[in-house]
Amino acid sequence: MPRLFGTDGVRGLANRDLTAGLALGLAQASAVVLTQGRRAEQRRAEGRRPVAVVARDPRISGEFISAAVAAGLASSGVDVLDAGVIPTPAAAFLIADIGADFGVMVSASHNPAPDNGIKFFAFGGTKLPDDVEDRIESHLDEDKLTPTGGDVGRIRRFADAEDRYIIHLLSTLPHRLDGIHVVLDCAHGAASGISPQVFTDAGARITLIGADPDGININDGVGSTHLDNLARAVLAHGADVGIAHDGDADRCLAVDAAGNIVDGDQIMAILAVSMAERGVLNDRTLVATVMSNLGLRKAMAANDIRMIETKVGDRYVLEELNAGGYSLGGEQSGHVIMTKYATTGDGILTGLHLVAEMARTKKSLAELASVMTVFPQILVNVRGVNHHALSQNAVIAEAVLAAESELGDTGRVLLRPSGTEPMVRVMVEAADQPTADRLAHELADVVREQLAL
């Protein structure tokens, strides 16, 4: 039976895969697992119940799923603070800010509206390690907590949730954004209320797109996975920069004044060089994933910044950041983590600091992004193969070595098995797109022939 938890919580088609019953059960199981330990025992000894923050993005199914989560927690003796529609990083911040025992975010991030998901955060607003998620999953079929009388939990509105988060974001800024015209694309998602207010309060002049959520239009042709509209809006309004979030606002991608995309790798390069220059990049180290562009590696080396690679997934980036005490990391997709201010990727925070660097240096985004040369990259998904046998196949290994030999130091090859389906991802970077395309498809053919089911 496949693992219920994926790389970022439990996700699926709402009311089909992710039902109210499953949401209720997960909440009850999480109450068993996440209210154990010395802190919870002390709270109970003082006559206080555990506390959890529950939040959601604006997709329509989030209403019944978050209600089921709150019911499952309260029925297990957990007091629930309902923060309503806020970004995922806001939920993580609030858990740490008020000292809640844990929290739950109902969101499917950049997925389309029919999907939804449930993410759990531990005390301090950090994502759960795999073994804790496995314990929650194992408790789905076990006895639940069933307090009665005055021991059941209460559900209350977290009235100042947005204000706390906004004040926090503004407090992190190294420089105001006065005079900079920003187009914000909020993906009709959780950032639609907070991001415009924060950028305005920080001094930016803003133009909004994708900021009218109706429950079913989240990520629909807008946001960080659909940047064409943002590029057109930047050009049409003569703006200095465009900032795009995804549905739950834990991502940030950008567009420069000429409409060119600035991805997560480029954003990390800009921030890393700035932080190193200002002496706030801990150990002059950036943490990124194996999927980050070769150009990022070369840019960091040229600026005497060490780069550590992790598996794909911002949770693994965060684990490495915490283990080494580093201050900056993230993914090409726009999950950028600044550990001084956040425990997870924060798209609004990232956008603010990116635009603040423009204001500080008085440089355009294109000038800042020139610190990194982006190598042409192609990703080919080879489906219907025995991905578990990838690492043991000598023919594939030989083909990879041949491709790497041809590329030399002008590119790289990465073959990665999917963690959830019979698929191998073939990624090739090269000095030019035709070479990258050719080698990727040649390797994909070898994988298909060798690992066919």
C-alpha angles and dihedrals in degrees: 000000000000120000112267094216117070129191091294110027128286114327138172148114106322115246090009107054097005104043132175088251093055091046090051091048094047090050092050092047092048090053089058095047102035099046095059125103140056097303093053091046091052091049091052092046087057090052094252128128125229114268128220131184115221122193139159145191118249100264111129097242090057089077096065095033094052089045089054091048092050091048092050092050096044091047087055093055098263121135109229126212105198107210094180119206110000135133120277092246089052090057090049091049093049093051089057095038096058097030095244116176093236142324145221128219119196107206143115091209110211095359121113121273098265090063126075139173146195122228123186125209126197129221107303093033097275126143117254121258117241095258093056091049088051090053091052090050091049091053093058089090096036131089114288131217109271111183120173138204115004092355096074116099128259126227116218135169114256091226101185098036096117094044093052092051095045092051089049094051093049091048091061097058116116091193137014121249098228115156097014119120110216128186108208121203107193096181090234082281145116094305094060095100104028104041096056091048094049095048091047092048088049090058103259124137106232139201116192133217128164092023102121107087117188099172096261105051098066111136089355102148091325139081134046094326093052108044100160094089091049092050091050092048093050091052095042093051097037090236125172096229143356123221121197127193129188126234097285096030099237090122134065128190124168144209123210126225091272093054096256118146118245107197133200094273092054091046090052090049091053094047094043094052091046093048092047090050091051093045096244100108101102112234087348087273133142122193117210137153132262088258095063115116121267087236090067091055092050093046092051092048090050089054095045092249120140117228123206120196127214137177117285112281132075090242090066091047089052092049090055092045091053095043093054100032091240123161107213136041143131151130138286088247091069103265099139121176122201103186096198089065109019144032095211141022110303118192096189093047091048093049092049093051093045092053090042088059089054089052094045096049096032087227128133119248089250090056092049093046091053088080085084130048110211113223115217107262134189130187120199120189112211106200132194097035136123095259092177090069096054098100094049098050112107096191092056091045090053092049090051091051091051092051092047090049091054092049097045109174092336095081147352144225129224127181114188129179117225115250094214110033142025095276139115121208115216115198124182129178122191142162090261134028098238091057092047091049094048097048094044093053092044090053091044089055091052092049091048092050096044101041103033113145 
